[in-house]
Amino acid sequence: MGLTKQYLAYRAIDSFNIITSGRANVNFAIVDKTEGRYVAAPAAENVIVWDLRMGDRKLTLRREKFEVTCLRVSPDHLHIAVGYADGMVQIFDLSSDRYYDPICTLALHKNAVSILRYDLQGMRLVSGGLDTELVVVDVVEQAGRARLSGHNAAITDAHFLQRLVDESIVVSCSKDTQIKFWNLETQFCFKTIVDNRTEVWALAFIGDLMVAGAGESGMNVYRLRKQDGAITGTLESAVEGLSIEDEDTISPISVSNCGVIQRAGKGRTVNLVTDPSERVLSCHGTNDLIENFYICTAEEVKKRLAKRLKKEKKEEGSEEAKSLSDEIKRLESIRAKQKIKSIDVVLGQNQELRVLVSLANNSLSLYSLEASIKSRKAADPSVKLLRSLTRLGHQSEVRSVCFSNDSLAVGSGAGESFKFWDRDAMQCLRTVPTDYILCSKFVPGDHYVLLGMKSGKLLIVDVAAADIVEEIPAHESELWSIALLPDQKGCITGSGDSTLKIWTFELIDAGEGAAQTKVLSLLHKNTLKLEETVLCVAVSPDMKYLAVGLLDATVKIFFLDTFKFYLSLYGHKLPVLCLDISYDSNLIVTGSADRNVKVWGLNFGDCHRSIFAHDDSVMSVQFIPRTHMFFTCGKDGKVKQWDGDNFEKIITLPGHIGEAYCLAVSPNGRYLVTCGSDRTLRMYERTEETIVLKDVQEEEREQLENEQLATGEDNTVPLLPGLKMPSRKTVGSEQSAESILECLEISKQFELEAEDKPELHPLMQALQVKNPQDFLVSTFMRIRASDLEEALLLLPFSTVCEVLERLPTLLTQRPDQLELLCRVTIFLFKVHMKPISAAKNMKPLLVRLLAMLKRDVGQLRDVLGWNLHGLALLQTEVEQRDGVQLFREATQARKKREKKRREASKRRLQIQMV
């Protein structure tokens, strides 16, 4: 048996070029106790916290494969919840040194998470998904509390309603045009508003007002009131607006439509955002306009009402009610430079409103305007653009990447510019504004870059000056491909006008007098006319052959010196999009839109192997220098490495979300860079880690098996058809259930052999436990909080009885894990109540368990109460002795608030005196 061939693994280093992706929202974040400077922005599958002042990354929160679809910073700004396209939610701690590790991972939805929202204390999180369901999560317990089903389409927004009433209420809106009010204790919807004709896209709450943004230019405003016990009022008042629903006695609140805010922007409302103090409401549609509204205080409303009545020459004492125009004042609008994807607002000191804008062209902007009741003249606008983050990324999709000849720099070409990047720091060094770029190549010496344009022009760019030296009208149609000649004296271009042109490099004089220098130019040498559009070209390193990929799905090979026809490679069913020739001129590899990669011999044109490489068109292929291994990338987003000698796939690298357009291997073979439709440039590096093909194939098979649930997607309990778990069954919960079963099996065996003093099982040794009780508790502790209930749900009834029988011993021996054991007991009893209560032998056990739990929980509560009051007493003593207040920051904040209040009352007095 021959030796197994080993390869060195390529591993992803990082992604760059992306500033913000349009699918998720942006949020202000507080890092190092600084507000208004840092922002959390989605970047494909990662979340980047940007420092707007310095214009660079502060933190990066990573996850592989799945795109970020929404994020929310908690009210205390210490945590950030991130929702992904696979329905997972991860919570990160921004204040920790290990901020990159999520503190909890929750599987909540079947599809993408569409909205995340914290309550005022940051203790609970509501999550809405495209699967039409809402899940309420207890952040402290790190587990779901309730699943709310009732909407018929994707959830678009959700809020905790913690005003007016004491009950736990969640308000949600959906694409099914409905706004629903849910009671979390009963987990039922008690009120539905159905007066919107189009999808409701966003909700905002200001004081006792609720604003709903729909698919029209008008936003409905509702007034919420606490429902009194008795229903009073005339029939006329009941018929007004939505008040007819007030006859519904179950509802703790009444909702009445009190008007419409008309937006200036056309199309649907995309986002509604209020600042934390609820003084400003900002909204935007599908265009580039942000509209801002100022919510007046009670004092200001009175003044505005009096002014309006005076204008209308009505007596102040008349029964004229305040209108919506008295409460809400339109502020200046902000017009962004591009289509807006998301906004966030924060109201600073001196009534300065800061608006953070995420744009569709991969950029962030920070605007400032004055938020006050005073009217400003049109000639004196207060809107200022404070910061703009654009330099660190292309503003359109990157279509071409290339490495410099010394492998130290990367070039990337997009629809609007060409950028040079430092390979190590992944920072943008130069930007050259251009038209749409299709291909790019560094000229030997790395002083110049050749760019092939969609217009057919060939551009020569000076790297140092970041300037276009010359524009050559090389072709009449798209310039699809540039290939350098191996003798480094020229290049070949292939175009959509069915021609190939050979160019030679030459240095010409530029400038006059003392400033005269030599610059690069191209001299046209030869043209080869073909019958079909040329899509890609390559020259063999021995300078013998010229290979051309054509639109008619063939590859034609010519002699380079005479342009005589040599071979035609037939076999692809669709156009050949890319090709490359190996360093020894023996192999040519072609990639096509038919999803296949073919490896051919260049001597006789024989097809060595056809490989079904990708699930969509193969967009780019390139050999690793001095080897027969090559990389391919396709429209399925994957990046794969292949061996051209034995035609085996070596490894699939973590690719792009969406399509991958182009790849480039560095001349030293150590680095690989790819670009794709997710706006990222991804860098990979060759490591010293060896990989064996069989191991990689085995890992991929295991990964596929792990993605499919062994017990099926359904998680209903036979005796409880209506049970809707707030969590989702995952591979983790199945493995947890297996670990519990295995633990009980090992414990039984251990107890049977107890008299012979058996040797500890390897698993018990690994967990460093000496007896079955500690082993079971350790097994429970190792299960993720969000998976615990799903794991217990998978256990058969016989196992449930066994766990319950062991619980009294566990409670006695491990009182430190009382909360966990209490949770297990209550859940098992809740789910299996009928069979447990039917089994007579379980009754004494339950009575005993109940007595123990009551006693232990009571003791724990007493200890906590004792500690809490003890600490309060100590704090008071320290403060009295030292004359210094503990928690000084909180005290200072309170003093500031009091000072503001005193100043405001002084101003009011002065106004009255005047």
N, C-alpha and C positions, 0 to 999 in steps of 0.2 A: 504493500500500500504506500502510495506517494505521500509526501508531506503536505499538510494542509496549508494553502496559500494564506498568508496574513497581510492585512492592509493597515495603514495608519488612518485613524478616524479623524474626520473633519467635524468640528463642533462650532455651534453658533456663538459668536462673541457678543454682538449687540445689533440693534437696528438704529438707524439714524435717518435724517431728512424729514421725519414726521414731526409736526408741531402739535396738531390736533386733528382727530378724525371726526367726520361729521355725524356719525351715527349716535353718539352719546352727548350728554350735556357737559358744560364746564361749571366749576364752582370755585369761589374764593376759598382759600385755605389759610390757616394760621400756623406758621412754623416759627419756632424761637420767639413766640409771643408777639410777632409782628403781623398786623392786619393790613389787608389791601395790597400787599406786595407779592404774595405767593398765590398761584392758581393751580388747581388740579385739572388736568385736561386728559381726555382719552387719547391714546396713541396706538391704534390697531388693538393688539391683545394686552398692551400695557397701560398703566396710568402714569403720566409724568407730572410731577409738581414743578412748575416753572417759577423761577425768580424773575419777575418782570423788570426789576430795576437793573439787574446785571445781564439779563437776557440769556441765561443758561439754565441747565437742569439743576434742580436741588435734590430731588428724590425720584426714583423710578420703582413702581410697584409692578412686579411681573407675574404673568401666567402664560402658559403656552396654548397654542392652537385656536382658542375661541376669542372672538372680538368683544371688546367692552361695549355694552349697549346703554348703560346708564351708571351714574355715580352720585353719591351724596355725602357731603361732609357733615358730621354730627354737630348739634348745636354748641357743644363745648369745644369744637374744633380739634379734638384729640384723635378722633377716629374718622375713617372714611370707608363707606360701604360701596362696593363695586359689583354691579350686575353684569353677567356675561350672556353671550348668545346661546349657550347650552342650558340656561335656566339656573345656573349656580350663582350664589352671592358670597363674596368674600369680604371680611371686615379687617382692615389694617389699622395698626396703632401708629399714628404719625409722630407721636412724642417719644417712641421707644427707639433704642439703638438698633434693635432688630425689626425696624419698620417694614422690611421687605418680606417678612414671614407673616402670613395672615393669622390673626388670633382665632378666627373661626371660619369654616367653610360650610355653607348651607346649600343643600340641594332642594330648591323650592318649586321650580316650574319645569314644564316639559319643553317649552321653547324659550326664546329670548326674554330677558327681564326688561320691561319697558319703563318702569318707574320705581324709585326707592324714595322713601320719605321717613324721617325720624319724628318722634313726638317731641314736645318742648323740652323734656328732661333728657332726651337721648337714650331712654331706657328701652323703648320699643321701636320697631322698624316695620313699616308696611311696604310690601313689595307687590307690584302688579306685573303681569306677564302677557305675552301674546296668546297664551293659552286660555284667556278670558277669566282667570282666577286671581284672587288677592290672597296673600299670606301675611299674617301678622307674626312677627318674630320677637321673642324676648331676648334682648341683646346681652343681658347679664347672664341668663341661663344658657345662651347660645343655642336655642332650640325654638322651633315653631310653636305658636300658641293656638292659631286658628286659621282655617282655610275657608274663604268666602267665595261661593259660586253663585252666579245669578246673571251676570252679564252675558250677552250673546256674541260679543266681538272683543277684539283686543282692548285691554285696559290702557287708557292714555294718561290718566293722572289719579292720584289718591292722596288724601290728607287725613291726619288725626284732627278731630274737632274737639278741642279742649277748652272751648269758651261756652258761656251761657249755661251749660248743663254739667252735672257731675258724672254722668254715665260715660263709659268708654265708647266713643262713636268714631267710625271711619266713613269718610265721604269719598266716593270714587266716580269717575266718569269714563265713558268708553266710546268706541266707534259705533256702538249700537244706538247712539243719540240720547242715552239715558244717564241721569245722575242719580246715584243710589246712596242712601244713608244706612249704615250697618250698625247694629248693636253688637259689640264684641262679646258680651256676656252670654247672649242667647245665640250668637253667630247667625242672626237672620237680618234680612233687609226690612226696615220698618217704614221706609218712605222712598218713593221713586218719582223723579221729576221728568216728565216726558214732553215738555213744550218746545224742545229744540228740534228743528226740522232736519238738521244735518249733524254729522259726527261732532261730538264734544271733544276737543283736543286738549284743553287745559283748564284748571281751576285755580283760583286765588282767593284767600280769605283776608279781609281787612276789617278789623273791629267786628261789627255785626253784619257786614256785607259779604256776599259770596259772588265772585265774578266768574262767568263761564265763557270761555273762548271757543267758538264753534267754527263750522266751515264757511261762515259768512263774514262780512266785514264788521257786523255789529256784535258786541259782547253783552250778553244778558247779565243783569245785576239783580241779585235776590237779597232780601233782608231776612235774617234769621232772628227769631224771637223765642224766648223760653215759653213753653206751653203752660198755661195755668190749668189748674185742676178742672174748673168749671168752664163750660163753653158759653161765652157771652157774645153779645153783638147782634146786629140786625142782619137780615137776609142780604141786604145790599152790600154790607161790608164783607160778608162771606163770599159773595160772588166775585168780588174784586180780585184780579190776578189769580194766584193759585190758592188763595185763602180757603177755597171751598174744601180743601183737604183738611182744614182745621177740625172738621167733624171727626176726624180720625183721632180717637182718644189714646191710642197706644203711643203715638209719637211724642217724645219729650220736647220737640221743638216745632215751631211753625215756620213755613217758608213762604214768602210772598214776592212776586216779581215786582221790582220797583223802578224798572227802566232799562235803558240800553245805552252802552257807551259805543259811539260810532268811531271806528278806526279809519284813519286816512289811507292806510295800506290796503291793497286789493288782495283777494284770495283768503285762504283760511288762516286762523290764528294758530301759530306754531307753539309759542311759549308765553306763559304769564308768570312773571316773577315779582315778588314783593321783597323789600328789604326787611331785615329782622325786626326793626322797630315799627313796621307796618305804616310808614308814612308815604312810601312811594310804590306805585305799581307800574311795571314796565312790560311791554308786550311787543312781539314782532310777528310778521306773517312770512310768506314764502319769498318776499323780496328783500330789499336792502334797507328798510326803514324801521327804526326802533322808536316806538311812541311811549312817552312817559307821562304819568298822571300823579298829581300831588293830592294826598288825602288830607283834608283840612281837619284841624282840631275842633273841639266843641265851640271854643271861643271864636275861632275864625269862621265857622259855619254861621254863628249868630250874626257876625258883622256882614258877611256876604249876603245873608238873607235880608237884613235890614236895608242894605244898599240896593238890593234888587227891588224890594217893595217900594222903596223911595222913588226909584226910577219909574216903576210902574204906577206911581202916585196912588198907592194903596195905603190904608192905615196900618200901622204896626200891629194894632190889636185884632186885625181880621184873622179869620181862621185859616189863613194860608199856610199850608204845611211846607216844610223845607223840601226842596227838590234835589235830585241827584247832582245837578249843576252847582248847587251850593256846597256840597260835600266834596266833590271831585273837581280839581282844576287841571287843565291840560298844561304840561310843561313843554319845553322845546323838544322837538324830535331830533333824533340823531340819524344821519344818513351815512351808512357804512360804504366801503368801497366795493363790496362784493355781496353776493347772496349770504344771508345770515343763517347759521345753523343752530346757535344756542346763545343765551345771555345769562348773566348773573349780576345782581346789583348790591351795593353796600352804601349806606348813608354815613358819611364821615362827619367830622367837626365842621362848624360854620355852614351847615346845610349843603355840604358838597356831596353830590351824588356821583359815585363811580360806577360805570357800566362796563362790564367785561363782555367782550363779543368774540364768539368763535365763528370764523368765516368758512365758506365752502372751499376757499382756495388754500387750505392748509396754513392759516395764520390766525393769530390772536391779536385783538386790539383792546386798549383800555381808554375809555372816554371819561371825561369829567364834565359835569354841568351843575349849575346852581339850582337846588330844589327848594324854592320858596314861593310864597303866595304872591309876591310882588310880580307885576307884569314887566316884561323886558321889551325894549324896542327891537324890531326886526333887524335894524342896522347894528345892534350891539348884542350879538349872540354870546351865550356863556359856554357853549359846547367847545371843548378842547380835546384833541387827541393827545393823551399823555404818553402812551407807550404803544409800540407796535412790534410784534414778534414775527418777522417775515424772512429775515436773512438766513435762518437755520434750516430752511427747507424750500423745495420747489413749490410753485403755486399751481402746478398741474402735474399730471401723471408722468413719471420718469419712463422714457422709452428706450434709453440706451445707457450703458455703463462701460467704462474701460479703465484699465490699469496703466499707470505710467511704466516706462521700461525699467525703472529702478524699484518698482513695486512699493513705493512710498506714498504715492498719491493716487486718488481715484477721481475719475471724471464722470459726471452724470449729465445727460441731456434730456430736457423735457420740452413741453410745448411753448415755453416762454423764455427759457434761459439755459445756459450751461454753467455748471458749478464744479469747482475744484475742491476736493476734500482731503484733509490730512488723514491718512489711513489709521494711525494709532489713536489720535485724539478724537477722530470722527467729527471734526469741526470744519465748517465751511471756510475756505481760505480766500476764494475769489468767486465772483459771479459775473457772467457776461450775458447781458440781455440779447436774445436772438429770436428768430421765428421758430417754427416747429422742427425739432431735431429728430431724425430717424436713426442715425448711426454716428459713431464717433471713434476716432483712433488717435493715440499719441504718436507724434513723429519721432523717429530716433533722436535721442538727445534731450527729449522731454521739454524743449523750449516752446514747441508749438503743438496745437491739436487741430486735426482735420474734422470738420463737422459736415455730415450729409443732411440736407434739408428736404422737407416735404415739397418745397417749390422746385427742387432740382438743382439748387445752387450748392456749391462746395465752398465752405468757409474755412479760412486759415486764421486761427486765434493764437495770439501771443499770450503765453501762460503768465509771465511775470507782470506784464502791463494790464492783463485782463481786457484786452482790446482786440477787435477784429482787424487783422492786417489786410486781408483781401477777400473779396466776394467774387467767386468765379462762376459764371453761368454755365455749369458743366453739362447739365441735361435739361430736357424740356419737361420731364415728369419726375415723380418721386425718386430721390436718390436712396435706394434701399440698402446698399452695402458698400463698405470700403474695405479693401484688403491691402496690406503693405507688401511690397516685394521683399523676398528674403534677403536680397543683397542690400537692402535699406537705401536704395537709390531712387525709389519711386513708389507709386501705389496704383491700384486698379479700382475703378468705381463701376457699379452696376445699377441700372435704373429701370423705371417703369416704361421708359421710351424704347425698350428692347435693345439698348446698346450697352457695350462695355467699352470703357475708355482707359487707356494706360497713360499715366502721368509720370514725369520725372521731377525730382526736387532740384531747385536751383536757388542760389542766393543772389538777390538783386540789390542795387543801391537804393536807399530811401533817405529822404531829408536832404538838406543842402548845407554846404559849408562845413563848419565844425561839427554840426549835429548829424552829419551823414553816417548812416549805419547800413549794415547788410541785413536784409529781412528775407524770409523764406517765400518762395513763389512756386507755382506748379507750371510745367511746360507740357502741353498736350502732345503726345507722341503717336498714338495709334488708336483706331476705333474698330470694334468688331460689332457688326450688325447681326441681330438674331431675329427669329420669327416671333418669339414670345417674350413677355415681360420678364426681366431678370430680377429675382428676389434675393439671391445671395451669391457671393463669389469667394473663392479661396485659391491660393497659389501654393503648390507643393514646395516644401523647403529645399528640394534639390533644383528648383527653378526650371523644372521640366514641363510640368502640366499646369493648366488653368481649369479649375472646376467651376461650373456655373449651374445654380439651381433655378429652374424655370417654372412659370405658372402652369405649364402643361404637365406637371408632376414628373418630369424627367430631370436627370442631371447630365449635362453634356460636358465632356472633357476634351480640351484642345491642347495642342502643343503651344507653350507660351511664346516661343521665339517666332513661329511662322503663322500662328492662329489656325493651323490645319486641324481638322476634326480627327479625334482619336477614338473616343468611346462614348456610348450613350448608356446611362444606367436607368433601366426601366424597372418598375416594381411598385412605386408609390401610387396610390389611388387619387390623392389630392395634391395640391401644389407643395413643392419642397420649400420650406421656410428658412432652413438653416443648414449649414454643413461645415465640416472642418477636416483638415488633413493632418495625420500624425507626423511626429518629428522626423521619422525615417522614411516618409513618403510611401509607406507600404499600405496604410489603411486610410479610407475615407469614410466618414460617418455622416449620415444625412438624417434630418428630422423633418417631419411633414405634418400637414394639417389632418392627415388620416390617423394621427396618434401613434404612429410607428416610428421607430428609429432603426435604420438599416446600416449594417457594417459591411463595406465592400472592400475588395482587394483592388488597389490602384493599378496593378500591373496588367490584369486581364479583365477587370470590370466584373468579376464574379461576386455575387452577394453571399457573404459568409453567414450572415444571420439577420433575420428580421425580428425585432423585439417590440412587443406591445408595451410601450414605455409609460404613457400617461393616459388620463381619462379625457383629455381634450388635446387640442393642437399642441405640437411640440414647437416652442417658440425660439429656443436657442440651444446650441450644443457647442462644447469646446473641450479639446483634449487638455489634460494636465501636461505641461512641458516635460519632455524626455520620458514619457511613459505611454502606454496604450490604454490608459484609463481616461474616461471622459465624464463630464457633467452634462445633464440635460435639465431644462426647466420647461414647464408647459402652462397652458391656460387653466389647468386644475390647481395651480398654485404650488405644486410640489417641486422640490429640487432633488434630483437623484444622481448618484454616482454609479458608473458601470465599469466593468472590465472588458476591454475590447478584444482580449485574447480568448477568454472562456465564456464571454457573453453573459456573465452573471451580474445581477444587481448587487452592488456592495452595500449601499446604505441609502435610506431616504432621510434627507435633512428636514428639520422643521421649516416649512416654507411660508408662502405668503397667504394672507386671507384674501381670497379672490384670485386674480390671474397673476402669473409671473411672466414678465415680458422679455427680460434679457439677463444674461449672466456674463461675468468676466473672471478668468483665472489669472492670478498674478504671474508674471514671467518666471518668478522663482518657484512657483507651484505651491506656495504655503498658504495663500489666501484666495478666497472666492467671494465675490460680491454679486448680489442679485437685486433686481428692481421689479416692482409689480404694481398692480392697481390699488393696493392699500396704502400707497404713498410712501412706503418704507424702502430704504436701501438696507439690505441685510448682509452682514459681514460674517464669514466663517473662517476658521483657522485650522490648519492641520496640526494635530497634537501628536504626542509620542505614544498615545494609547493605541494598542494594536486591537484590531477586531477580526474575529473569525466568522466567516460567512454563515456557518450553521448556527452559531450563537445568535447572530443578528436576525436570521430567519425565524428562529425559535421565539425570540423576543417579540417580533412583529405578530406571530401567530397568537402568542399569549395576550398581546394587547387587543387583538381583534376579539378573542374569546371574552376578555374582561369587559369589553364594551357591551356585550349582550348579557342580560340578566338571566341567571339560571332558573329563577322561579317566575319569570314572565313580568311584564309591566304592571299587571293588575295587583293592587294591594288592598283589596276589600277582604273583610273578615267574614267567613261563612254565616255566623250568627248575627252580624251587625252590618246589614247591607248599606245603611246610611252613613257609616263612619267615614269621614273625610279627614285624612291625616294632614297636618300642616307641613309635613315633610314629604320627600319623594324617595321611593326605593332606589338605592344605588348599589353598585358592586360592593362598596364599603359596608353597607348594612347587611348584605348577604354574608360577607366574610366575618362580620361581627357575630352574626347568629351561629355560624359554623364554629367560631372560637368558643362561644358559650357551651355549645353541645360537646365540643372536644374537652373543655375544662371539666364538665360534669362527668364525662366518661372516665377521664384520668383520675378524678377525685374518688369515684366509686371503686376503681381498681386499687387505689392507694389505701382506702379504708378497709377493703377486704384483706389486704396483706399487712394491715397495721401491726398485728401481733408479731410478725416476722421482722419488723423494722426494715421495710423495703427501701431500696435506693430511690432518691428523688428523681422524678421524671425530668428529662432534659428541658421541657417547657417551664417546669417549676423552678429549675435551676436558673434558667435564663431570666425569669422574673424575680429571682432572689426571694422565694417564699418557701416556708418550711411545712405548711399544713394546707389542707384543702380549703379552709375558710378564707385564708389570705389570698389563695390562688383565685378563688371565685371573685372576691372583691377587686383584685388587681385586673382581672379580665374585664369586669364592668368599667373600671376606671380608664382602661385603655380604649374603650369605645368612644368615638367622637359624640359629643352631646347631641348633635343634630341627627345622628344615626341610631341612637339608643332605642327610641320608640319603634322605629322600623325593624330593628334587629329583634326586639322582644315580640313583635307581631308575627315574625316568621317562625317562632318556636312552637312545636307541637304541644298539645294540652298536657301530655304526660310529663314533658320537660318543665312546663309551667308549674305543675304541682310539686315537682322535685325542687325547683327554685324556691317556691313558697315555704316548703318544709325546712329548707336550710336557713331561711331568713331570720328566725328567732336567735339562732346561734350567732349569725353574722352581726346582728344588732348588739348582742352582748359583748362580742369580742372586738368589734370594730366600730365603736361609737363615733370615731373621728369622721367616718363616711356616712353619717346619718342622713344627710340630704339626698345623696345618691340612692341609698337603699330605700328611703321613703318614696322617692320618685318611681323606682322599679316596682315596689309593692302596689302603689296606687294605680299605675298604668296596667299592670297585669290583672288587677282585680276589676278595673273598669272595662277592660276588653273581654275578659272571660267570666263576667259576673254570673251569667245564667248557669253554666256547667259547674262553677265552684259552689254556688248556693245550692245546687241540686245534689252535690256530693256530701253525704252526711258526715263522713269522716273528716271533712275539711273544717267543720264548724268550730270545734275546740281550738284548732290552730288559728283560725281567723280571730276569735275572741282574744286569744293570747297575744297575737300580733298587734291588734288594735290597742290593747292596754299598754304594750311596750312602746309603740310608736307615740301614743299620747303622752306617756311619761317622759320619753326621751326628747321629744320636740318641745315639751313644756320646759324641761331643764335647759335646753339650748337657748330658748327664747329668754329665759331668766338671766342666763349668763350674758347674752348680748345686751340686754337692758341694763344690767349691772355695770358692764364695761362702758356703755355709752354715757350713762350718768356720772360714772367715776371720772371719765375723761373730761366731761363738761366741768366737773367740780375742780379738777386739777388745773384746767385752763383758767378758770376764774381766780384761783389762788395765785397762779403765776402772774396773771395780769395785775392783781392787786399788789403783789410784792414788788414787781419790777416797774410797775407803772407803764408797761409797754403792752400794746395790744398784739396778741397773736393774730395770725392771718391778716397782716397789715394791708395787703393788696385789696382784699374784700372790703375792709373798713374804708380805705381811700376811695374806692369806687362808690361806696354809699355816700361819703362826704361830698363827692363831686355831684352826685344826683341831687342831694339836698341843696347845694349851693346854686345849681341851675334853677331849681324850683323857686328859691328865694329871689333870684334875679328876675325870673319871669313874673313873680307876683309884684316886685318893685316896679317893673315896666308897666304892668297893668294899672297900678296905682297912679303912676305919672300920667298915663293916657286919660284916666278918669278925671284927674285934677285939671288937665288941659281942657 
